[in-house]
């Protein structure tokens, strides 16, 4: 078992199955959680997890800083999940600026839940109930802590549209949480 990240990544570059297994076992639970936030099904999330690890091991030579392995894997899982939703679920984003009924909604950074604590399983369930296009931007911004401009690049949308989608997702989430009394 390798404990040094540089050695572990170097071993993966050499296609060492034990090093790959070690990375998978260490990070799979957290990465499955990432994939679960983008899908409704555990089976789909597990498929995405495996696809993400295949992609990671194929491109591990692109990892610049072995110490950033977890963040790099997380970004791959987000990318694989978003690509899946676009391809298989027909996820389509519209440029809200070009829509006639567009209302310029300011981004509210506070998700005020009246100080109530929620269990993670409840949050995930409510989050999964959001329409896919809102769930994706919310996850990217609030959970993965991506910058608006990075999300805009990935989704090929204007940054203002991403901000609007996040604002609407937050409002929908807040309304659902209050309605369920969580």
Backbone torsions as a table, in degrees:
resi	resn	phi	psi	omega
1	UNK	NA	122.6	179.8
2	UNK	-88.3	134.4	-179.4
3	UNK	-105.7	-20.8	179.4
4	UNK	-85.5	125.1	-177.9
5	UNK	-59.7	-40.0	-179.7
6	UNK	-62.3	-43.4	179.1
7	UNK	-66.7	-38.8	-179.6
8	UNK	-64.0	-46.7	178.6
9	UNK	-65.7	-41.5	178.0
10	UNK	-61.0	-40.0	178.1
11	UNK	-65.5	-37.7	177.3
12	UNK	-66.0	-35.6	176.2
13	UNK	-61.4	-29.5	178.6
14	UNK	-88.6	9.0	178.8
15	UNK	62.8	33.7	178.1
16	UNK	-72.1	114.1	-176.7
17	UNK	-63.3	-32.1	179.2
18	UNK	-68.3	-38.8	178.2
19	UNK	-66.7	-41.0	178.2
20	UNK	-64.2	-41.6	178.9
21	UNK	-63.3	-40.6	179.8
22	UNK	-62.5	-44.6	178.5
23	UNK	-63.7	-45.2	-179.4
24	UNK	-59.5	-49.4	-177.3
25	UNK	-64.4	-34.7	-179.6
26	UNK	-73.1	-39.9	-171.2
27	UNK	-106.6	-13.0	-176.3
28	UNK	-56.7	-44.8	-179.1
29	UNK	-58.9	-45.4	-179.8
30	UNK	-68.1	-39.0	-179.2
31	UNK	-71.4	-30.3	174.6
32	UNK	-64.2	-38.7	176.1
33	UNK	-60.4	-40.3	176.8
34	UNK	-60.1	-50.5	-177.8
35	UNK	-63.9	-36.7	-180.0
36	UNK	-62.6	-32.2	-179.4
37	UNK	-68.9	-17.0	-178.0
38	UNK	-102.4	-8.9	-176.3
39	UNK	-127.1	170.8	176.0
40	UNK	-99.8	-10.8	-170.3
41	UNK	-124.6	135.3	176.3
42	UNK	-64.3	-36.5	178.1
43	UNK	-61.4	-44.8	177.4
44	UNK	-62.7	-42.5	-179.3
45	UNK	-62.2	-40.6	178.8
46	UNK	-67.1	-37.9	175.2
47	UNK	-61.7	-44.1	178.9
48	UNK	-64.2	-39.2	177.9
49	UNK	-58.5	-47.9	-179.1
50	UNK	-66.4	-42.1	176.9
51	UNK	-61.0	-40.8	179.4
52	UNK	-63.6	-42.2	178.8
53	UNK	-68.5	-36.1	175.9
54	UNK	-61.0	-47.7	178.6
55	UNK	-59.9	-41.9	-179.3
56	UNK	-63.1	-47.0	-177.9
57	UNK	-68.7	-30.4	176.8
58	UNK	-71.3	-28.2	-175.4
59	UNK	-116.3	18.9	-175.7
60	UNK	-61.4	-21.8	176.0
61	UNK	-64.7	-18.1	179.0
62	UNK	-83.8	-10.6	179.3
63	UNK	-70.7	114.9	-176.2
64	UNK	-79.1	-38.8	-176.1
65	UNK	-123.9	105.4	-179.9
66	UNK	-55.5	-25.6	178.4
67	UNK	-69.6	-18.3	-180.0
68	UNK	-97.7	22.5	-176.0
69	UNK	-56.2	-46.7	-176.9
70	UNK	-63.5	-45.0	179.4
71	UNK	-63.8	-38.9	178.8
72	UNK	-64.4	-44.5	177.7
73	UNK	-63.1	-41.4	179.3
74	UNK	-59.7	-43.5	179.9
75	UNK	-63.9	-38.7	177.6
76	UNK	-64.4	-43.5	-179.9
77	UNK	-63.3	-40.2	177.0
78	UNK	-62.5	-46.6	-179.2
79	UNK	-61.2	-46.2	179.1
80	UNK	-62.6	-40.9	-179.5
81	UNK	-66.0	-45.8	179.7
82	UNK	-64.6	-43.2	178.0
83	UNK	-60.2	-41.6	178.0
84	UNK	-61.1	-46.9	-179.1
85	UNK	-63.1	-38.7	178.0
86	UNK	-65.9	-45.6	-174.7
87	UNK	-74.9	-51.2	-171.1
88	UNK	-92.0	-30.5	-174.8
89	UNK	-107.1	2.3	177.7
90	UNK	66.8	30.8	179.9
91	UNK	-62.7	120.5	-179.1
92	UNK	-131.1	134.0	174.7
93	UNK	-108.0	143.2	175.1
94	UNK	-110.3	147.4	174.6
95	UNK	-72.9	104.2	-175.1
96	UNK	-63.4	-24.3	179.3
97	UNK	-65.4	-28.0	-177.1
98	UNK	-91.0	-1.1	-180.0
99	UNK	-85.1	139.7	-176.5
100	UNK	-62.8	-42.2	-175.6
101	UNK	-88.7	18.2	-177.7
102	UNK	-64.4	131.2	174.4
103	UNK	-113.2	126.7	-178.8
104	UNK	-73.5	100.8	-177.3
105	UNK	-96.7	123.7	178.4
106	UNK	-69.5	149.0	178.0
107	UNK	-79.4	122.2	179.2
108	UNK	-101.0	115.6	-174.2
109	UNK	-75.9	-10.4	-175.7
110	UNK	-107.6	123.5	173.0
111	UNK	-98.2	85.8	-174.0
112	UNK	-77.9	113.7	179.6
113	UNK	-114.3	29.4	178.6
114	UNK	56.1	32.5	175.4
115	UNK	70.0	9.0	-179.4
116	UNK	-77.7	141.8	176.4
117	UNK	-90.2	141.2	-180.0
118	UNK	-122.4	145.9	175.5
119	UNK	-77.5	144.9	-176.6
120	UNK	-56.9	-41.4	179.8
121	UNK	-60.2	-38.0	178.2
122	UNK	-67.5	-41.6	179.5
123	UNK	-62.6	-46.8	-179.3
124	UNK	-60.6	-42.2	-179.7
125	UNK	-62.8	-44.6	178.6
126	UNK	-66.0	-43.0	178.9
127	UNK	-60.6	-41.4	180.0
128	UNK	-68.1	-18.4	179.5
129	UNK	-80.7	-12.2	177.4
130	UNK	-68.9	149.3	172.2
131	UNK	-57.1	145.9	-171.7
132	UNK	-53.0	-43.0	-175.6
133	UNK	-67.0	-29.9	175.0
134	UNK	-78.7	-41.1	-179.6
135	UNK	-59.1	-41.9	-177.8
136	UNK	-63.8	-51.5	-178.1
137	UNK	-66.0	-36.6	178.0
138	UNK	-62.1	-47.2	178.7
139	UNK	-59.3	-46.4	-177.1
140	UNK	-61.9	-41.9	-176.2
141	UNK	-81.3	-52.3	-169.9
142	UNK	-88.6	-33.4	-177.9
143	UNK	-93.9	-49.5	-179.5
144	UNK	-81.6	-11.2	178.4
145	UNK	58.4	38.8	176.9
146	UNK	-79.2	153.2	177.2
147	UNK	-76.0	150.4	179.3
148	UNK	-55.2	-42.8	-177.8
149	UNK	-65.4	-33.4	177.0
150	UNK	-69.1	-40.4	177.3
151	UNK	-62.7	-43.5	179.8
152	UNK	-58.9	-40.2	179.3
153	UNK	-66.6	-46.9	-178.2
154	UNK	-62.6	-43.6	-176.8
155	UNK	-89.1	-3.9	179.9
156	UNK	57.0	52.8	179.3
157	UNK	-130.9	157.3	171.5
158	UNK	-64.7	148.2	-179.4
159	UNK	-59.9	-36.2	179.4
160	UNK	-64.0	-33.6	177.3
161	UNK	-67.8	-41.8	177.5
162	UNK	-60.2	-45.0	178.7
163	UNK	-59.5	-41.1	178.5
164	UNK	-64.4	-43.6	178.6
165	UNK	-62.2	-41.6	179.2
166	UNK	-64.8	-43.9	179.5
167	UNK	-60.5	-43.7	179.5
168	UNK	-67.4	-39.0	178.4
169	UNK	-62.8	-42.7	179.5
170	UNK	-63.1	-41.4	178.6
171	UNK	-64.8	-44.9	179.2
172	UNK	-61.2	-43.8	179.2
173	UNK	-62.2	-47.7	179.8
174	UNK	-57.6	-46.8	-179.5
175	UNK	-62.2	-42.7	-179.7
176	UNK	-65.9	-39.7	-179.6
177	UNK	-66.7	-44.0	179.4
178	UNK	-65.4	-42.4	-179.7
179	UNK	-61.9	-40.2	-179.4
180	UNK	-79.2	-14.2	179.7
181	UNK	69.1	33.5	-178.0
182	UNK	-78.3	NA	NA
